[in-house]
Amino acid sequence: MLLRKKQASQRRAAFTLMEMLIVVAIIVMLAGIGGVFLWPQLTTARKDTAAIQTKALTKACGAYSIKHNGDFPDSLRQLTQKDEQGNGPYIQSLDDLRDPWGKEYQYDRSGPKNSGNTPDIWTTAPDGAVLGNWPKSTQ
């Protein structure tokens, strides 16, 4: 009789295949549901990141302008290099000139959307939204 109780407890030492499949199915369903709710947040976060990066690039252009008699750089790539006077770089690397989707930021030195006060820096999100450094009223 003592032998039977010991064998019964040894048989139940692990999960069955069916129990493991049910647990995996529940985890997959929860991950799928979570993805549906988190995906829009990821898109919003990327747009916010792009807006912040355009502001940072605008400040780098302003720093460049101070050292170059009020002139803005011809391109954003100039911000990553030292000039003839030894000023710069104003941006650490070329990777800082890419938006969250991997495209380079667009640049217009004349800044028509900023009334010519600062250059226009913008990117386009995959959904077609234009994200730039100009005031909201001109978008």
JONOR-V928773 format. One record per pair of residues at least 12 apart in sequence whose C-alpha atoms are under 7 Angstrom apart, sorted by the first residue. I is the first residue (numbers start at 1). GAP is how many residues later the second one is. D is the distance in Angstrom with one decimal. If there is no record, write none. Layout:
BEGIN
i:I gap:GAP d:D
i:I gap:GAP d:D
END
This chain:
BEGIN
i:46 gap:54 d:5.8
i:50 gap:49 d:5.9
i:50 gap:50 d:6.3
i:50 gap:81 d:7.0
i:51 gap:80 d:6.2
i:51 gap:81 d:6.5
i:54 gap:67 d:6.0
i:54 gap:68 d:6.6
i:54 gap:78 d:6.3
i:54 gap:79 d:5.5
i:55 gap:78 d:5.8
i:60 gap:30 d:5.7
i:60 gap:31 d:7.0
i:61 gap:12 d:6.9
i:72 gap:37 d:6.5
i:74 gap:35 d:6.4
i:75 gap:32 d:6.8
i:76 gap:31 d:7.0
i:79 gap:12 d:5.5
i:80 gap:12 d:6.1
i:80 gap:13 d:6.0
i:80 gap:14 d:6.8
i:105 gap:16 d:6.5
i:105 gap:17 d:5.7
i:105 gap:18 d:5.3
i:106 gap:15 d:5.6
i:106 gap:16 d:5.2
i:106 gap:17 d:5.9
i:107 gap:13 d:5.7
i:107 gap:14 d:4.7
i:107 gap:15 d:6.7
i:108 gap:12 d:5.0
i:108 gap:13 d:6.6
i:113 gap:21 d:6.0
i:113 gap:25 d:6.5
i:114 gap:20 d:5.4
i:120 gap:13 d:6.3
i:120 gap:14 d:6.9
i:121 gap:12 d:5.8
END
